[in-house]
Amino acid sequence: MLGPERGVLSAGVIARCHHLVRIPTAFSLNVATAGAIVMYDRLRSLGRFASRPVAGGSLPGRSPSTCKAVPRRRKRLI
């Protein structure tokens, strides 16, 4: 949950949150910038990207092929 640019989250929303993160600034941030700051902080503090979750019955390390067609070469237009 990301809050509004100016203002605060309601008490009901805060009660439903497991964690609260406050970005101290002298100005308001839009949601995209606030989200980018939080994601950057998580990446820096937790290390590199976490391993991807694997669904039951799938093979780890292999992604399912969604395209069965063979790539075709296109003629170059001059």
C-alpha positions as CSV (number, residue, x, y, z in Angstrom):
1,M,0.0,0.0,0.0
2,L,1.4,3.4,-1.0
3,G,-0.1,6.5,0.5
4,P,-1.1,9.7,-1.1
5,E,1.4,12.4,-2.2
6,R,0.1,14.9,0.4
7,G,-1.5,13.5,3.6
8,V,-1.4,10.3,5.5
9,L,-3.0,6.9,5.4
10,S,-6.2,6.4,7.4
11,A,-6.1,4.7,10.8
12,G,-8.0,1.7,9.3
13,V,-5.5,1.2,6.6
14,I,-2.5,1.6,9.0
15,A,-4.1,-1.0,11.3
16,R,-4.2,-3.5,8.4
17,C,-0.5,-3.0,7.4
18,H,2.2,-5.4,8.7
19,H,5.0,-2.8,8.2
20,L,5.1,0.9,7.7
21,V,7.8,2.7,5.9
22,R,8.1,6.5,6.0
23,I,10.4,8.4,3.6
24,P,11.4,11.6,5.3
25,T,11.5,14.5,2.8
26,A,10.9,18.3,2.7
27,F,8.6,17.9,-0.3
28,S,6.0,15.4,-1.6
29,L,6.9,12.4,-3.7
30,N,4.7,10.9,-6.3
31,V,3.8,7.2,-6.0
32,A,6.3,6.0,-8.8
33,T,9.2,7.8,-7.1
34,A,8.3,6.5,-3.6
35,G,7.9,2.9,-5.0
36,A,11.3,3.1,-6.7
37,I,13.0,4.3,-3.5
38,V,11.4,1.4,-1.5
39,M,12.4,-1.2,-4.1
40,Y,15.9,0.2,-4.4
41,D,16.3,0.1,-0.6
42,R,15.0,-3.5,-0.5
43,L,17.4,-4.6,-3.2
44,R,20.4,-2.9,-1.5
45,S,19.6,-4.1,2.0
46,L,18.5,-7.7,1.2
47,G,21.2,-8.4,-1.4
48,R,20.7,-9.4,-5.0
49,F,17.5,-10.7,-6.5
50,A,15.8,-13.5,-4.6
51,S,15.3,-16.9,-6.3
52,R,12.1,-17.2,-8.2
53,P,9.3,-19.2,-6.5
54,V,8.7,-22.6,-8.2
55,A,5.2,-23.9,-8.4
56,G,4.5,-27.5,-7.4
57,G,5.2,-30.0,-10.2
58,S,7.4,-27.7,-12.3
59,L,11.1,-28.2,-12.9
60,P,13.4,-25.8,-11.1
61,G,15.6,-23.7,-13.3
62,R,13.6,-24.2,-16.4
63,S,11.0,-21.7,-17.6
64,P,8.0,-23.0,-19.6
65,S,8.1,-22.4,-23.3
66,T,5.2,-20.3,-24.4
67,C,6.2,-20.1,-28.0
68,K,6.4,-23.4,-30.0
69,A,7.1,-21.8,-33.4
70,V,10.6,-21.7,-35.0
71,P,11.8,-18.1,-35.6
72,R,11.7,-17.0,-39.2
73,R,14.2,-14.8,-40.9
74,R,12.6,-11.7,-42.5
75,K,13.7,-10.2,-45.8
76,R,15.6,-7.0,-45.4
77,L,13.8,-4.1,-47.0
78,I,16.0,-1.5,-48.7
